[in-house]
Amino acid sequence: MTPLVAVAVLVAAVTHAAWNAIAHTIHDKLAAFTLIGGGAAVIGAVIACFAPLPAAAAWPYLAVSGVLHVGYQLLLMRSFSLGDFGQMYPIARGTAPLVVTIVAAVLIGESLDAWQLAGVAVASVGLLALALWGIRGAATAPRGPAVSAAVATGLSIAAYTVVDGVGVRNSGSALGYLAWLMILEGVLIPAYALHSRRGRLLGQLRPHLTLGLLGAALSMFAYGLVLWAQTRAPLAPIAALRESSIIVGAAIGTVFFKERFGTPRIAAAGLMVVGIGLMLHTS
């Protein structure tokens, strides 16, 4: 992993935490994800007019990834509706890196050198510690369904990370892959919202239009950076580095949602910095 790839993934992490905070801010979660998904699909359609069409080998991965991303969004909606942002976001993001490391090694034969493996392990410890601290330090501990939804969200993140990592490498164009992925995943939730709410939907979307479309643009930009990075570095370090968004999410929770940052989050941030240094050691 080169410094340029690392910077791109860190920018993606900041952007990802921002759009998740926007989605959490909008009380009507179906409206929020309708705007974010639908907006990303529209942007993807525009980009698809100019970007190269993904190679035939990438389309099975695009189809599977589209389904996984919709499942991820549904689980994320449920997580945010059941628990606080500062609790659900760390749990969801913190479970993914180690799962990606194992799955990438078993299924696609990606091996890490000792420094990279140590970096992923150290960063993952920091992320998981922060997730557990989010439960322990909360004024009201999340119930079983909230934690289950957040963990399931994390597993879906790991699944689409591996699928997209292979798919984008077979696509011949990270931009074309991104555009069609946004189209495939972005139409289903808006279609469901239109069916379930019928004539009421437009009126319910209007108050959140600006925030929702901003979230769509940030979401697409963040994942575009991740897909580009996945064509240039192993999946496991990217997954671990990407989940540094947890630290950004903790800061957002402190500033905007009045949640306490505290010493454990500072320690987790320190472990992330050490992990990043180890991952970049061989570059």
N, C-alpha and C positions, 0 to 999 in steps of 0.2 A: 504494500500500500504506500503510494507516494504522498508527500505532503499536500499536493494539489487535490488528490482524491479525498484525503482526510478533511481538508477544508470544505470541500463540496458537501461531504456527508454531515459535517457539523452545521453548516448553513441549513441543510435539509432538516436537521434536528430542531433548530430554532424555529424554522418555518412551520414544521409539523406541530410543535407544541402550541404555536400561535393559532393555527386553524382549529385544533382540538379545543382550545380555550373558547374560541368563538362559538363552536358547536355547543359547548357546555353552557355558555351564556344565554343562548336562545332557549327559553323554557319549553317551547313546542318542538320536541326533538324530531318528529316526523317532518315538520316544516323546515327545520334546520338542515337535515340531511337531504331533503328534496332539493333545496336551493344549492347545497354544496355539490351533490351528485349531478343534478341537472346542469348546473353552471359549468362543471368540469367536462361534461359530455359535449356541451356547445363549443367550449374552447377546443376540445379534442377534435371535433368535426372540422373546425376551421384549420387547425394544424394539419389534419389528415389530407387536406386539399393540396398541401405543399410538400409534406414529408414523404419519403419513399415508403411504399407499401411493404409491410413486414414480409419476410420470406415465408414460404409455405410451411417450413418446419416449425415456425413460431406460433402458428394459429392454434394448434391443440393446447399449447400452454396459455395462450390468450383466453381461450374458452374456459379452461379450468380456473385461471386466475380471476376472471370476471365473476364467477360463482363464489369463489373464496372471498373476494373483496366485498361482495354484497353481504355475505354472511358476517364478515368482520364489521361492516357498518351497522347491521342489525344488532349484533352483540354489543358494539360500542354504545349505541343508543340506549340499550337496556342498562348497561353499566352506569352511564351518566344519569339515568332516571332513578336508579336505586341507591347510588352513593355519591359522596362528595368528589369533586374533581381531584383534589389532592390525595385521595385514597385510591380511586379507581384507575387513574391514569398511570401511576407508578406500577401497580399490580399488572395491568394489561401490558405495558411496555417491558417490564422487567423480566417477564417469563420467556420472552422470545429468544434472546441471544444464545443461551446455552442449548436450547432446542435446535436452533438453526445450525450451531456448530456440530451437533451430533448427526442431524439429518444430512447435512452437506457432506460429512465424512462418509456416512454409510451409503447414501444413494448416488452421489455424483463424484465420490472419490477425492474430494478436496482435502488436502492435508496442510496443516499449518506447521511452521517451524516452532521451536521451543519458545522464542520470544513472543510470537503472535499468539500462541496458545495461552501463555502466561498473561498476556494483555487482555485477551477475551475473558479469562477466568477472573482476573482482578476487577475489570470493569463490571462483570456480571455480579460479583459479590457486592460491589457498591450499589448497583441497581436493585438487587433483591433486598439488600439491607434497608434501602430507602423505602421499598414497597412495604416491607414488614413494619417499619417504623411508622408508615402512614396509617396502618391499622392500629398499632399500639398507642400512638400518640393522639388519636382522634378523640374528640369529646364524646362522640357516639360511635361505637365500633360498628362497621358494616355487617349486615346480616349475611347468612350463608348464600342466599341467592345473588346478592351483589358481588361477593367474592368469586362465586362460581362463574358469573357472567364475565367478570374481569379476567379470570384465568383463561376461560374459553376464548376471549378476545385475543389474549396473548398467543394461544396456540394457533389461532387463525392467522395472526401476523407471521408467525414462524412458517406456516404452510405457504402463504402467498409469497413470502420472501424467497423461499427455495424455488418455487415454480417460476416466478418472474426472473430469478437469477439465471435459470437455464433458458427460459424463453427469450429473454432479451439478447442473450449471446447467440441465439439461433436466428434472430430477426434481421440482422444486417443493418438495422437502424433503430437506435434507442428512441429517437424522437417519434418515428412511425409506430413503434411498439406502444409508447406512452399514449399517443393519440387514440389508437384503437382500443386500448385498455380502458381509457376514460369513457369512450363511447359505449363499450359493452357493459361496463359496470354502472355507468351513470344514468341509464334510462330506466332501470327496474324499480328503484325506490320511488322516483317521481311518478311512474306509471301506477304503482300501487296507491300512492297518495291521491292521485287523480281519481282512481276508481273508488277508493274508500270515502273520500270527502266530497267528491263531485263538485257541485257549484260553490261550495264553501272554500275550496282550496285557495283560489286566487286572493281572496280577502284575508286569509290567514297567512299567506306568504308576504303580502305587501309590507307589513311593519318590519319584517326582517330582511328585506330584499338586499339592502346595501351590505349588511354584515354577512349574509349568506353567500353572496357572490364573491365577496372578499375572501371568505373561507374557501370557496371553490378554487380561486386563483392560487391561493397559498398552498392548498392541498396538491394541486397539479404540479406546481413548481417544486415543491418538496420531493414528491415522488419521482419527478423527472430527474432530479439530481441523483437520487438513489439508484435509479435504473442505469444512468450513465456510469456511476461508480461501480456497479455490479459487472460491467463489461471490462473493468480494468483492475479488479482486485478480488480476492476470495470473499465469499459471502459472509462467513462468520465474523471477521473483524468489522465489516461494514455494518452488520446487524448490531454488534455491540456498540459501535461508535454512534450509530443512528439513535440508539436508545438513550444517549446522553440528553435527549429531549426531556427525559424525566427531570433532570436538574433544572432545565429551563421551565418545565411545567411547575416545579416546586416554587421557583421564583415568581412565576405568574400568579400562582395560588396565593403567595404572600402579598404581592403588590395589589392585585385586583380582587381577590376573594377573601383577603384578611386572614389567611391561614399562617400559622407560625412556621418559620423556616427552621431555626434551631440548629444545635450542634450536630445531630446525626446527619442532617442534610449536607452540612458543610463537610463532614467526614466522607459522605458518599461522593460528593463532588471531587474531593481530593483523590479518592480511589479511581474515579473516572479519569482524572488527569494522569495518574500513574499508569493506568491501563492503556491510554492513548499513547503515552511515551513508549511503552513496551511494544505495542503494535507497529510503531513506526521505526523500531530499532534497526531493522535490517534494510531500510530504504536508503 
